Amino acid sequence: MNPAFNICYIVGAMSLTPDLRPYSVQGDYVIAADRGFDSLMAYGVKPDLAVGDFDSLGHRPSHPNVIQLPAEKDDTDMVYAIRKGLELGYRRFILLGGVGGRLEHTLGNLQLLDWLARHGAQGFLAGEKTVATCIRDGMSLTFPPSMSGYLSVFCNSGTAEGVDLSGLKYPLTGYTLTGDFPLGVSNQFLDGPASVSVGKGSLLLIWEDRGDFYAKLPRLWAK
């Protein structure tokens, strides 16, 4: 198996729902970040690796592959887990349990989506009813026609040039979005396929999940 085409799942400190638990196949890799270990155990999913300072978990997990981190560090447990996945050759990441808890951790995890894109990878940050990803510098993402609800497109910082939105209620062509005004908030899917692309810069995409994230995932890897 080629890890570049498999998925590295990273599960953070937040309870999962059955719709969002990792459904790994051969060649995928599952990392529990701190209290994510308890979430995985609750669904009978054994991680390949457990990392963290385990302040949220409250104890060192009983697992054959554990990396215990110091409490005082520059990288969050999630960042360390992502670095480990990149080191192993993975370029497709699904981050679970990183939305809806502490606001600063949610914002930090959203920033990691752009950090992954800068490293030639793509990540999806999935929580209850919400999914986010990032594209940058010539990348595009196509949504299947079965999508419905809202899609918000934000410039991560500075400017994003050559932004095209098609198949949405409010299209754009060759537009320049800026990081200081939320023009792209609450766009809407129509009945057909939709696409988002950017010539230069970085875009953060956030949309509603209706419990079918995994069914649509094969169509959502950026190009």
N, C-alpha and C positions, 0 to 999 in steps of 0.2 A: 504493500500500500504506500502511496505517496502522501506524506503528511500535508503537503501544500494543497491537496484537494480534499483532505479530510477536515474534520471540525475539532477544534479545541473548545470544550465547554468549561467555563469558569463560573462556579456557583458561590455567590457571596452570602453575607449574613442577613438573610431574609427568607421567610417562609415561602415555599413554592406552592403553586397550584398544579393539579394534574396536567393541565394544558401546557405548562411551562417547564416541567421536569425534563432533564436531558434524555433524549432517546438516541443514544450513541450506537454506532455500528462498528464493525471491525475497522481498525485504523484510526478511529476517533480517540480523543484523550480527554478525561474528565478531571478537573482540578477543583478541590474544595478549598475555598478561601475562608479561613477561620470558622465562624458559626455555620457557614454553608455545609460543613460536614454533617451537622445534625439534620439539616434539611434533606440531604441526600440519603442519609440513613433512614429517615422517616418514610421514604419512598422505595427503599430497598435497592438503591443505586450505590454501588461501591466505587468510590473515586479511584483513579490511578495514583493520585498524589494529594496530600493535604498540606497546605502551607498557611502560615500566619503566626502572629504573636499569641493567638488564642485567648486574648482578653475577653472577647465576646463569647466564645465557647466556654471559657472557664476552666479548661483542662486540656492537656495534651491528648489528642485523639489516639485511640488504640487502632493503629494502622501500620502496616509494614513499610510505608513510604511517606515519611513525615519530614518536612523542613520547618523547623521552629525559628521564627524571626524575632529579633529584639523588639521590645515595645517602642523604643525611640529609634526612628529610622526615617529616611527621606521618602522611600517608596511605601505606599499603602500595600496591604495584603493583595489587593486586586492587581496593582501594578506589578508586584513581584510575580504573581501567577501569570500575567500576560507575558512578561519577559521570559519566563520559563517556557511558555508555549512557543514563542518566537524562536527561542534557542533550539527547541526540538524540531523546528522546521514548519510549524503550522502557520498558515496565512489566512485561515478562516476561523473566526472566533464568535462564540455566542456567550454573552455575559448575562447570567441570570441572578436575580436577587440584588441588583444594584440600583433599583429605582424605588422611590417612595418612602425610604427611611429618612435618615438625616440629610437635610438639603445639601450640605457641603459635600457629602459623599456622592449624592446623585449628580451634582454639577461636575465633580471630579471625574466620575465615570463617563459622563457625556464628553468631557475633554479627551478622554482616552480613545474615543472613537476616531477623532482626528489624528491622534498620535499613532494609532494603528495604521491609518491611511498613509501617513508619512513614512511608515516602515514597510510599505508595499503589501499591507494586509487589509482585511475588512472585518469589522466587528458589528454585531447586532447587540444592543442593550435592550433586553426584553423584561418587562414587568407586567403586572396585572393590567390589562387593557391598553398597554402602551409599548411600542417598539421604536427604537431609534437607530440610525446608522449615519455614516458620513461618507461623502464622496469628495474628491478634489482633483484639480489639474487634469482635465481631459476625460474624467470618468463619467459614466452614465449609469443609471439604474432604471430598469423597466418593471412596472407593476402589472400583474395579470389583470384581465378584465373583471375578475371576481372581487376586486377590491371595492370597498365602500367606506363611507364616512369621511373623516377629515385627514388631510395631510398638510403639515406645516414644514416650510423650507426656510431655514435661517442661514445667513452668512455667519460663519464661526467668528471671524474677526477681520478687521480691515475691509477689504472689498472682495467680492466674488464676481468675476467678469464672464461674459458670455453664457449667462444662465438661460437655459431653455426649459420651459415647463409645457408639456403637451398632454392632451387627454384629460385635463383638469378643468374645473369650472372657470378658473382665472389663469389663462395661459400667459407665458412670457416668451419672448424670442430675443436672444442676444442681450439680455438685460444685465445691468450691474447692480447687485444687491450689496448693501453695506451692513456692517456689524452693529450700527447704532440705531437701526430702525427696523421693526418687525413686519415689513411689507408682506412676507410670505406666510403669515400665520393663518391657520384655518382655511386653507384651500380645500377643495372637495373633489373626490373621485367621481367620474361619470360612469357610463355603462361599458366603455371599452377599455383597452389598455392605456396606461399612462406612463410617461417617462420624465425623468429629471436628469439634466446634464449640466456640467460647468466647464468652461474653458480654462479658467485660471482662478485659483483660490479654493476655498473650502466651504462646503455646504453641510449643514446638519439637517437631517430629515427625521421627522417624528410623526407617527401615524397611530391610529387606533387599531388595537388587536381585538378581534372578536372570537378568540379562542381557536383560530386556525392558522397560527403563525407558522407552524412546521409544515403544514400542507402547502403554503405559498413559498416557503423558503427556497426551494430549488430555482425559482424564477427571480430571486431577489439578490443574487450575488452580482455585484457591480462589474461593469466592463470598462 
